[in-house]
Amino acid sequence: MAAAVSRALASTSSSPTTARHSVAFLLSRRLYVGSSTVSPPFARFARLRPFPSAASLTDILHDMAGLGNSRLNQTRCMVHLSGDSALETNKRNGDHTEVVKEWYGKMLKSVEAETMPPNAWLWSLIENCSNQEDIKLLFQILQNLRRFRLANLRIHANFNCHLCLKVTEACARVGALHYGKKALWKHNIYGLTPSIGSAHYLLLYAKEHKDPKLMVHIMKLLRRNSLPLQPGTADIVFSICCISDRWDLISKYSKIFIKAGVKLRRAAFDVWMDFAAKKGDAQSLWEIEKLRSIAVGQHTVSSAFSCAKGFLLEHNPEGAAAVIHVLNENLPNHKMPGIAHELQKLVSEWPLEVMKWQKRENKKVLAISLKNDIPKMVSSLLNMGLEVAVNMDELKC
C-alpha cells in the first residue's frame, strides 16, 4: 500500500489537492468526489471491513502525504465512506436494545478479525430484537456475514432457509415489514433463502391487523419470487379475506390456489363456505360445497351449518334440518356441544349478518322468509328426535 501511495504521489505533479485526491482514491472502496462516484480498480474484490471515520482518514492522509495538519478542502473533495464504521454505528443506534447492540458489536469485531462468529451469537441477536432499529442492525450484520463468507471463505451459497424463517418471524414480531418483505426476495444481499414458511409469518401479521393490502402485496412477492403456494397459505389468505369482508379477494385467490394445484384443507373450506353463507350467495356456496366434497369428503360442523344456511336461503327449511340431523348422527360425542352452539348462532347472529349484504329491494323479502323458515327448521329437528335448546326469542332480521 505504501508503494502504491508513493507512486500515486509521484505521478501527481500538479497540486497538493490532486495528491490528496489520489491518496483518497487508493484508500477507499467507493468515494464521492464532488457529484461523481469513483470506484478504484478491483474494488469489488477488496476485503470488506469497516473503514475509519472521515476525520481519522483525513489525519492518515496528512501523515502519509506529508501535507501538514491542514484540513482537506471539503468543498472540492467531499468524501463519504460506504463501509459501516463502528463510530457511525454508535451514533445511529441510540434507539437500539442494549443486548442487541452488544451482540452486534461482538459479531462485527469477529468479522473484522476475519473470524466467522458462532451461530449462537446470531440466534441470540435475532431472539432479542424488540423494535425496528434492532431489525436494522440484524440486517446490517447479515449483509456483513454474507460478504465475509464470499470474500474470506469463498462460500457462494446462501444461509439455509431456517435462518430466513427466524428473521421473518422477528420482523413480524416487531412490525418491521419493510425488512420482512426484503427477506422474501430470491436474490437478496443478505444471504437469506426465502421460503413459503417465511411468508406465512408476514401473512399472519396481516391477519392479526386485518390488513388485506399487505396480504395482496405479499402474494405478489410470492409470485415474483416463485415461492410455491401451500395449503397453509390458503388457510391464512382466506381468513384475512373473511375478516376484512373482501369477497372479491377470496374469489380471486381461490382460483389462483386451485389453478396452482393446492389441495385446500377443511379449515379453508370452512372459512370460504361461511363467508358465502354470510354474504347470502347460495349459488357460490353450492359450487364451493362441490369442491369440498371432492377434496375432503366428510363435513365439519362449520361446513354443515353453511349448507343448512344455503337451504334456508333457498326457502327449504326441511333440507336445512336434514343436513344438521345427518351431522348429528355422524359427529363424535366430544363435538356434540358444537351443534347447539352453531344452531344458536344461526338463529341469533346469521340473519342480521346476511341482511347487511342484501340490496335494499331484497331485504324485506328475505327477512320475511327467514322469520318463517328458521322456526320450521327447528321444529323439523325436534320431529327427527334431535334434542336442541334454542332461544327463538333472539331471532331478529
C-alpha positions as CSV (number, residue, x, y, z in Angstrom):
1,M,0.0,0.0,0.0
2,A,2.8,2.4,0.9
3,A,4.5,1.8,-2.5
4,A,1.2,2.4,-4.3
5,V,0.8,5.6,-2.4
6,S,4.3,6.7,-3.3
7,R,3.7,6.0,-7.0
8,A,0.4,7.9,-6.9
9,L,2.1,10.9,-5.3
10,A,5.0,10.8,-7.7
11,S,2.6,10.8,-10.7
12,T,0.7,13.9,-9.5
13,S,2.8,16.9,-10.2
14,S,0.0,19.5,-10.4
15,S,-1.0,20.4,-6.9
16,P,-1.3,19.1,-3.3
17,T,-5.0,18.9,-3.7
18,T,-4.6,16.5,-6.6
19,A,-2.3,14.4,-4.5
20,R,-4.8,14.3,-1.7
21,H,-7.5,13.1,-4.2
22,S,-5.2,10.3,-5.4
23,V,-4.4,9.1,-2.0
24,A,-8.1,9.2,-1.0
25,F,-8.9,7.3,-4.2
26,L,-6.5,4.5,-3.3
27,L,-7.6,4.1,0.3
28,S,-11.4,3.8,-0.2
29,R,-13.6,1.3,-1.8
30,R,-16.0,4.0,-3.1
31,L,-15.6,7.7,-2.9
32,Y,-17.9,10.5,-3.9
33,V,-15.7,13.3,-5.4
34,G,-18.0,16.3,-5.9
35,S,-21.1,14.9,-7.6
36,S,-19.3,11.9,-9.2
37,T,-18.9,8.3,-7.9
38,V,-15.5,6.8,-8.4
39,S,-14.6,3.2,-7.7
40,P,-11.0,2.0,-7.6
41,P,-9.9,-0.9,-9.7
42,F,-10.9,-4.3,-8.4
43,A,-12.9,-2.6,-5.5
44,R,-15.5,-5.4,-5.5
45,F,-12.8,-7.9,-4.7
46,A,-11.4,-5.9,-1.8
47,R,-11.8,-7.3,1.7
48,L,-15.0,-5.9,3.2
49,R,-14.3,-4.5,6.6
50,P,-15.4,-1.2,8.3
51,F,-13.3,1.9,7.5
52,P,-12.3,4.6,9.9
53,S,-14.3,7.7,10.2
54,A,-13.9,10.6,7.8
55,A,-12.0,12.7,10.4
56,S,-9.5,9.9,11.1
57,L,-9.0,9.2,7.4
58,T,-8.1,12.9,6.9
59,D,-5.3,12.6,9.5
60,I,-4.0,9.4,7.9
61,L,-3.8,11.2,4.5
62,H,-1.9,14.1,6.1
63,D,0.7,11.9,7.7
64,M,1.2,9.7,4.6
65,A,1.4,12.6,2.1
66,G,3.3,14.9,4.3
67,L,0.8,17.7,3.8
68,G,0.9,19.1,7.3
69,N,-2.1,19.5,9.6
70,S,-4.3,21.5,7.3
71,R,-7.8,20.0,6.6
72,L,-8.8,18.8,3.2
73,N,-10.8,21.2,1.2
74,Q,-14.3,19.7,1.8
75,T,-15.9,22.0,-0.8
76,R,-13.7,20.4,-3.5
77,C,-13.4,16.9,-2.3
78,M,-16.4,15.5,-0.3
79,V,-15.6,12.0,0.9
80,H,-18.4,9.7,2.0
81,L,-17.4,6.3,3.2
82,S,-19.5,3.4,2.1
83,G,-18.4,1.0,4.9
84,D,-20.2,0.7,8.2
85,S,-17.7,2.2,10.7
86,A,-18.0,1.4,14.4
87,L,-18.2,5.1,15.2
88,E,-21.1,5.7,12.8
89,T,-22.9,2.7,14.1
90,N,-22.6,4.0,17.7
91,K,-24.0,7.3,16.6
92,R,-27.1,5.8,15.0
93,N,-28.0,3.1,17.5
94,G,-29.4,5.3,20.2
95,D,-32.8,3.5,19.9
96,H,-31.4,0.0,19.8
97,T,-31.8,-2.5,22.6
98,E,-28.6,-2.8,24.6
99,V,-28.5,-6.6,24.3
100,V,-28.8,-6.4,20.5
101,K,-26.1,-3.7,20.4
102,E,-23.8,-5.9,22.4
103,W,-24.3,-9.0,20.1
104,Y,-24.0,-6.8,17.0
105,G,-20.7,-5.3,18.3
106,K,-19.2,-8.8,19.1
107,M,-20.1,-10.2,15.7
108,L,-18.8,-7.1,13.9
109,K,-15.4,-7.4,15.8
110,S,-15.3,-11.1,14.9
111,V,-15.8,-10.3,11.2
112,E,-13.1,-7.5,11.4
113,A,-10.7,-10.1,12.8
114,E,-11.5,-12.3,9.9
115,T,-13.2,-14.9,12.0
116,M,-16.7,-16.3,11.5
117,P,-18.7,-15.6,14.6
118,P,-20.5,-18.6,16.3
119,N,-24.1,-19.3,15.1
120,A,-25.3,-18.9,18.7
121,W,-24.5,-15.2,18.6
122,L,-26.7,-14.6,15.6
123,W,-29.6,-16.6,17.1
124,S,-29.3,-14.5,20.3
125,L,-29.4,-11.3,18.4
126,I,-32.5,-12.4,16.5
127,E,-34.3,-13.5,19.6
128,N,-33.6,-10.2,21.4
129,C,-34.8,-7.9,18.6
130,S,-37.7,-5.8,20.0
131,N,-38.0,-2.8,17.7
132,Q,-37.3,-1.8,14.1
133,E,-33.9,-0.3,14.9
134,D,-32.9,-3.8,16.2
135,I,-34.0,-5.3,13.0
136,K,-32.0,-2.8,11.1
137,L,-28.9,-3.9,12.9
138,L,-29.8,-7.5,12.3
139,F,-29.9,-6.9,8.5
140,Q,-26.6,-5.0,8.6
141,I,-24.8,-7.9,10.3
142,L,-26.4,-10.4,7.9
143,Q,-25.0,-8.4,5.0
144,N,-21.6,-8.3,6.6
145,L,-21.7,-12.0,7.2
146,R,-22.6,-12.7,3.6
147,R,-19.7,-10.6,2.4
148,F,-17.3,-12.3,4.8
149,R,-18.5,-15.7,3.6
150,L,-17.9,-14.7,0.0
151,A,-14.6,-12.9,0.4
152,N,-12.9,-15.0,3.0
153,L,-14.5,-18.4,3.0
154,R,-15.4,-18.5,-0.7
155,I,-18.9,-19.7,0.2
156,H,-21.3,-18.6,-2.5
157,A,-24.4,-20.4,-1.2
158,N,-27.0,-18.5,0.9
159,F,-27.7,-19.4,4.5
160,N,-30.3,-22.2,5.0
161,C,-34.0,-21.4,5.0
162,H,-34.3,-21.9,8.8
163,L,-32.4,-18.6,9.3
164,C,-34.9,-16.8,7.0
165,L,-37.8,-18.3,9.0
166,K,-36.3,-16.8,12.2
167,V,-35.6,-13.5,10.6
168,T,-39.1,-13.0,9.2
169,E,-40.6,-14.2,12.5
170,A,-38.6,-11.4,14.2
171,C,-39.7,-8.9,11.6
172,A,-43.3,-9.7,12.1
173,R,-43.0,-9.7,15.8
174,V,-41.8,-6.1,15.9
175,G,-43.7,-4.9,12.9
176,A,-40.6,-4.3,10.7
177,L,-42.5,-5.2,7.5
178,H,-40.1,-3.4,5.2
179,Y,-37.3,-5.7,6.2
180,G,-39.6,-8.7,6.3
181,K,-40.5,-8.2,2.6
182,K,-36.8,-8.0,1.7
183,A,-36.3,-11.5,3.1
184,L,-38.8,-12.9,0.6
185,W,-36.8,-11.9,-2.4
186,K,-35.0,-14.8,-4.1
187,H,-32.0,-12.6,-4.9
188,N,-31.1,-10.5,-1.9
189,I,-27.9,-9.0,-0.5
190,Y,-28.3,-10.7,2.9
191,G,-27.7,-14.3,2.0
192,L,-31.3,-15.3,3.0
193,T,-33.1,-18.2,1.5
194,P,-36.8,-17.4,1.3
195,S,-39.5,-20.0,1.8
196,I,-43.3,-20.1,1.9
197,G,-43.0,-20.6,5.7
198,S,-41.2,-17.2,5.9
199,A,-44.1,-15.6,4.1
200,H,-46.6,-17.1,6.5
201,Y,-45.2,-15.1,9.4
202,L,-46.0,-11.9,7.4
203,L,-49.4,-13.1,6.3
204,L,-50.2,-13.9,10.0
205,Y,-49.3,-10.3,10.8
206,A,-51.7,-9.1,8.1
207,K,-54.4,-11.3,9.5
208,E,-53.8,-10.0,13.1
209,H,-54.0,-6.4,11.8
210,K,-56.9,-7.1,9.3
211,D,-54.7,-5.7,6.5
212,P,-55.8,-7.1,3.1
213,K,-53.5,-4.6,1.3
214,L,-50.4,-6.2,3.0
215,M,-51.7,-9.6,2.1
216,V,-52.1,-8.6,-1.6
217,H,-48.5,-7.3,-1.6
218,I,-47.1,-10.4,0.0
219,M,-48.9,-12.6,-2.5
220,K,-47.4,-10.6,-5.3
221,L,-43.9,-11.2,-3.8
222,L,-44.6,-14.9,-3.7
223,R,-45.4,-14.9,-7.4
224,R,-42.5,-12.8,-8.4
225,N,-40.0,-14.9,-6.5
226,S,-41.6,-18.3,-7.5
227,L,-42.4,-19.4,-4.0
228,P,-44.8,-22.3,-4.1
229,L,-48.3,-21.9,-2.6
230,Q,-49.2,-24.3,0.2
231,P,-52.5,-25.3,1.9
232,G,-51.5,-23.3,4.9
233,T,-51.1,-20.3,2.8
234,A,-54.8,-20.6,1.6
235,D,-55.9,-21.0,5.3
236,I,-54.4,-17.7,6.2
237,V,-55.4,-15.8,3.0
238,F,-59.0,-17.0,3.2
239,S,-59.2,-15.9,6.8
240,I,-57.9,-12.4,6.0
241,C,-60.4,-12.1,3.2
242,C,-63.3,-13.2,5.5
243,I,-62.5,-10.9,8.5
244,S,-62.0,-7.9,6.2
245,D,-65.2,-8.7,4.2
246,R,-63.3,-8.9,0.9
247,W,-65.4,-11.4,-1.2
248,D,-63.6,-10.1,-4.3
249,L,-60.2,-11.2,-2.9
250,I,-61.3,-14.6,-1.7
251,S,-62.9,-15.2,-5.2
252,K,-59.6,-14.2,-6.9
253,Y,-57.2,-16.1,-4.7
254,S,-59.4,-19.3,-4.5
255,K,-59.0,-19.5,-8.3
256,I,-55.2,-19.0,-8.0
257,F,-54.8,-21.7,-5.4
258,I,-57.0,-24.2,-7.3
259,K,-55.1,-23.4,-10.6
260,A,-51.8,-24.0,-8.8
261,G,-53.0,-27.4,-7.7
262,V,-53.1,-26.6,-4.0
263,K,-55.1,-29.1,-2.0
264,L,-57.3,-27.0,0.2
265,R,-57.9,-28.2,3.7
266,R,-61.1,-28.3,5.8
267,A,-60.2,-25.0,7.5
268,A,-60.0,-23.2,4.2
269,F,-63.3,-24.6,3.0
270,D,-65.0,-23.8,6.3
271,V,-64.0,-20.1,6.1
272,W,-64.9,-19.9,2.4
273,M,-68.3,-21.5,2.8
274,D,-69.1,-19.5,5.9
275,F,-68.3,-16.3,4.0
276,A,-70.6,-17.3,1.2
277,A,-73.4,-18.1,3.6
278,K,-72.8,-14.8,5.4
279,K,-73.0,-13.0,2.1
280,G,-76.2,-14.8,1.2
281,D,-74.7,-16.2,-2.0
282,A,-76.3,-19.6,-2.3
283,Q,-75.0,-20.3,-5.9
284,S,-71.4,-19.8,-4.8
285,L,-72.0,-21.8,-1.7
286,W,-73.1,-24.9,-3.6
287,E,-70.1,-24.5,-6.0
288,I,-67.7,-24.5,-3.0
289,E,-69.6,-27.4,-1.5
290,K,-69.0,-29.4,-4.6
291,L,-65.2,-28.7,-4.4
292,R,-65.2,-29.5,-0.7
293,S,-67.0,-32.9,-1.1
294,I,-64.4,-34.0,-3.7
295,A,-61.4,-32.7,-1.7
296,V,-62.1,-33.7,1.9
297,G,-65.4,-35.7,2.0
298,Q,-66.9,-35.6,5.5
299,H,-68.5,-32.4,6.8
300,T,-67.2,-30.4,9.7
301,V,-69.7,-28.6,12.0
302,S,-69.0,-25.3,10.2
303,S,-69.4,-26.6,6.7
304,A,-72.6,-28.5,7.5
305,F,-74.2,-25.4,9.0
306,S,-73.1,-23.4,6.0
307,C,-75.0,-25.9,3.8
308,A,-78.0,-25.5,6.2
309,K,-77.9,-21.8,5.7
310,G,-77.8,-22.4,1.9
311,F,-81.0,-24.4,2.1
312,L,-82.7,-21.6,4.2
313,L,-81.6,-19.1,1.6
314,E,-83.5,-21.2,-1.0
315,H,-86.6,-21.4,1.3
316,N,-86.0,-25.1,2.1
317,P,-86.1,-25.5,6.0
318,E,-86.6,-29.3,5.7
319,G,-83.3,-29.6,3.8
320,A,-81.5,-27.5,6.4
321,A,-82.8,-29.7,9.2
322,A,-81.8,-32.8,7.3
323,V,-78.2,-31.6,6.9
324,I,-78.0,-30.9,10.7
325,H,-79.6,-34.3,11.5
326,V,-77.0,-36.2,9.4
327,L,-74.2,-34.2,11.0
328,N,-75.5,-35.1,14.5
329,E,-75.6,-38.8,13.5
330,N,-72.0,-38.9,12.4
331,L,-70.3,-36.5,14.7
332,P,-68.2,-37.8,17.6
333,N,-69.6,-37.3,21.1
334,H,-67.0,-34.8,22.2
335,K,-68.0,-32.5,19.3
336,M,-71.8,-32.6,20.0
337,P,-71.8,-29.3,22.0
338,G,-70.7,-27.6,18.8
339,I,-74.0,-28.3,17.2
340,A,-76.0,-26.5,19.9
341,H,-73.6,-23.5,19.7
342,E,-73.8,-23.2,15.9
343,L,-77.6,-23.6,15.9
344,Q,-78.0,-20.8,18.4
345,K,-75.7,-18.6,16.2
346,L,-77.8,-19.5,13.2
347,V,-80.8,-18.1,15.0
348,S,-79.4,-15.1,16.7
349,E,-76.5,-13.9,14.6
350,W,-76.6,-15.1,11.0
351,P,-79.9,-13.4,9.9
352,L,-78.5,-10.0,10.9
353,E,-75.2,-10.7,9.1
354,V,-76.8,-11.9,5.9
355,M,-79.2,-8.9,5.8
356,K,-76.2,-6.5,5.7
357,W,-75.1,-7.9,2.4
358,Q,-78.5,-7.7,0.7
359,K,-79.7,-5.0,-1.6
360,R,-82.4,-2.7,-0.3
361,E,-85.1,-4.2,-2.5
362,N,-84.3,-7.8,-1.4
363,K,-84.0,-7.2,2.3
364,K,-87.7,-7.2,3.2
365,V,-88.5,-10.4,1.2
366,L,-85.5,-12.3,2.8
367,A,-86.4,-11.1,6.3
368,I,-89.9,-12.5,6.0
369,S,-88.6,-15.7,4.6
370,L,-86.1,-16.3,7.4
371,K,-88.6,-15.4,10.1
372,N,-90.8,-18.2,8.7
373,D,-88.2,-20.8,7.7
374,I,-85.9,-20.8,10.7
375,P,-88.7,-21.8,13.2
376,K,-89.8,-24.5,10.7
377,M,-86.2,-25.9,10.6
378,V,-86.1,-26.1,14.4
379,S,-89.4,-27.9,14.5
380,S,-88.2,-30.4,11.9
381,L,-85.1,-31.1,14.1
382,L,-87.3,-31.8,17.1
383,N,-89.5,-34.1,15.0
384,M,-86.4,-36.0,13.9
385,G,-85.6,-36.7,17.6
386,L,-82.8,-34.1,17.9
387,E,-82.9,-32.6,21.4
388,V,-82.0,-29.0,20.9
389,A,-82.4,-26.0,23.2
390,V,-82.7,-22.9,21.1
391,N,-83.8,-19.4,22.3
392,M,-86.1,-18.4,19.4
393,D,-86.7,-15.0,21.1
394,E,-83.3,-14.0,19.7
395,L,-84.4,-14.4,16.1
396,K,-84.2,-11.0,14.6
397,C,-84.0,-10.0,10.9
